[in-house]
Amino acid sequence: MMSNQNNIPQLRFSGFEGEWKQKRLGEIAKITTGSTPSTLIEEYYNGEKLFVSPADIQGNRYVFNTKTTLTESGFSKGRKIVKGSVLFVCIGSTIGKIAQASEECLTNQQINALNANKEYENDFIYELLDKNGTKIKLLAGVQAVPQINKTDFSNFKYFLPTLPEQQKIASFLSAVDEKIQQLSRKKELLEQYKKGVMQRLFSGKLRFKDENGEDYPDWEEKKLGDVGKIVTGKTPSTTDSNLWNGDIQFITPTDIKDGIKYQTSTERYVANNDKIKILPRNSIIYTCIASIGKMCISKFPSITNQQINSLVVDEDNNFEYVYYWLLYLTPYIKTTQANTTLPIINKTDFSKFSISVPSAEEQQKIANFLSSIDTKIENVNGEIVKTQLFKKGLLQQMFV
């Protein structure tokens, strides 16, 4: 049922009437700011009790596992959070992150937990704050450590319906959340499967056969510099407007998104001119300064900044195979760097990393197989994004 009246949502279940009433968060729920048991006492930690921090809230509605756990002794030293409570991050760069407690737990002091009073529903409060999280974050302002204190948080005002309507809305949206969780789990399992298959393929434990069912030749050990040309990027002069606003991609590490194989768009583009060296499409873009290991394949002609070494794979090798090998090798590459503020892999060292090279036919089969898994992951991710957008639209229409 649609409505345009004040204090009544645009989209409403039939059978419910009247305006929603405005309430403060502190009126509808008990709000508890978390606390951390002393980290100096070892026996407080590494038990079976959950200790939730913002790092444990990663788009998951319910927190089932935490990076830090508490013993019964440690658990007794904090402010207990009731199962089902809404967990809202109120301090730090991740203000607005939200989840629910899957069981009784403690949280650190960055999180305010809300447990609904008698006439209100935790699941509805979760959806209410999910809708308003971004707005709340903006209220924290720009400061070194963004923060919304408990008093201010308690005084935020929202419109709410009666308990039966809260429950109806929460039940409906929970079904959408469950769909998102299922898709996220499916994506996670596919990513785990891909990781396991890569481990078996590149360690030689899993091999393809040729069309006659025979083994392919043994793999050769080469250096990255032997399978293609390595090019270190360079930023064109930012004061020369003639070098910019063209149709050549300018790729920086911030343009490279985790889990995205092909780079299809960037924030800035450069003009084609004799002052830049353009990388051909299908070059492997690999970050070698600061955020080492961020990588992608260029979908179009491009250049990069100086944080990136690109590998233009020669015609005798499959660029996708080399990409997957580098993806597999990246955890090792990261361990070769000193623990410094700005880790760097120079062009010479990058070119010396080893790569196992099968025949061209086996490279193609490996690349095709891993690409098929990536396609499945991308399809599931597309479903997740689509469902999230669907829910976002519902939140806009079902709340005042």
Sequence and secondary structure as in RCSB ss.txt:
>XXXX:A:sequence
MMSNQNNIPQLRFSGFEGEWKQKRLGEIAKITTGSTPSTLIEEYYNGEKLFVSPADIQGNRYVFNTKTTLTESGF
SKGRKIVKGSVLFVCIGSTIGKIAQASEECLTNQQINALNANKEYENDFIYELLDKNGTKIKLLAGVQAVPQINK
TDFSNFKYFLPTLPEQQKIASFLSAVDEKIQQLSRKKELLEQYKKGVMQRLFSGKLRFKDENGEDYPDWEEKKLG
DVGKIVTGKTPSTTDSNLWNGDIQFITPTDIKDGIKYQTSTERYVANNDKIKILPRNSIIYTCIASIGKMCISKF
PSITNQQINSLVVDEDNNFEYVYYWLLYLTPYIKTTQANTTLPIINKTDFSKFSISVPSAEEQQKIANFLSSIDT
KIENVNGEIVKTQLFKKGLLQQMFV
>XXXX:A:secstr
 B  STTS SB  TT  S  EEEEHHHHEEEEE     TT GGGEEEEEEEE GGG SS SEE   SEEE HHHH
TTS  B TT EEEE BSTTTT EEEESSSBEE TTEEEEEE TTS HHHHHHHHHHHHHHHHHHT SSSS B  H
HHHHH EEEE  HHHHHHHHHHHHHHHHHHHHHHHHHHHHHHHHHHHHHHHHTTSS  B TTS B    EEEEGG
GSEEEEE     TT GGGEEEEEEEE GGG  TT  EE   SEEE   TTS  B TT EEEE BSSTT EEEESS
SEEE TTEEEEEE TTS HHHHHHHHHHHHHHHHHTS S SS B  HHHHHTSEEEE  HHHHHHHHHHHHHHHH
HHHHHHHHHHHHHHHHHHHHHHH  
